[in-house]
Amino acid sequence: MASKKVIKLLNEQIANEGDFSQLYLAMAVWAEANGFMGTAKFMFRQAEEERGHMFKFVRFLLEIGEQAEVPAVKEPKASYKDIQEIFEAALKHEQFITASIYKIMSEARESNDYAVTSFLQWFVNEQVEEESNVKQVLDIIRLAGKVSLYLADKEIGAFGAGK
């Protein structure tokens, strides 16, 4: 049985994943509205992925006989200066999620909660990939420079399609 503190942290993670799904959706909408179709494609996929993560947390809590809480999501930022700002924000959010997963993992280990620890290992591995992907996209943008944002956007779309 998971401790009350671990249950609380898992429910907070449901909220985080929902918020970030909406954030990525807003980023995708801004990108598409501004002609950055590759970035939009990348971010629409990220929005779906974060929503899927939210469902994994919900299902896990229900499977272990605990109550999953589904809170309202925060209204995300809807306007950006450029795609570099989008991906810098995405990296910041992925780093926040990583820290949150690590916090839950630490608490689960402290509580000898093997089921939660096992469940979270997938998310630990996923966050390594998520942060790496966003860093690679930022490298593409920086290498492309301001003059070549269109080419960078196409490269981002191709990179995102490889998932």
Secondary structure, DSSP 8 states (H G I E B T S, - for coil): ---HHHHHHHHHHHHHHHHHHHHHHHHHHHHHHTT-HHHHHHHHHHHHHHHHHHHHHHHHHHHTT---------------SSHHHHHHHHHHHHHHHHHHHHHHHHHHHHTT-HHHHHHHHHHHHHHHHHHHHHHHHHHHHHHHTGGGHHHHHHHHHHHHHT-
